[in-house]
């Protein structure tokens, strides 16, 4: 199924079908967040390859339900776990 076909399908769904789709998507996103967060601990050094991440490396200070708080040279950054990766000094 292509993205276009999926969009067409969604626009033709009933309210109940949409609610079921939303529920499935929410469960998938929750599982992905949990898997991404599981690889990090407070105190880990992290960074990101995301082009919007201009903070440089930082240390995890808190792991929340939906995001991770990273201290980047005094700047506290809330980041989604899937955006982060462990920082390895070169």
Buried (B, 14 or more C-beta within 10 A) or exposed (E): EEEEEEEEEEEEEEEEEEEEBEEEEEEEEEEEBEEBBEEBEEEBEBBBEEEEBEBEBBBBEEBEEEBBBBBBEEEEBEBBBBBBEEBEEE
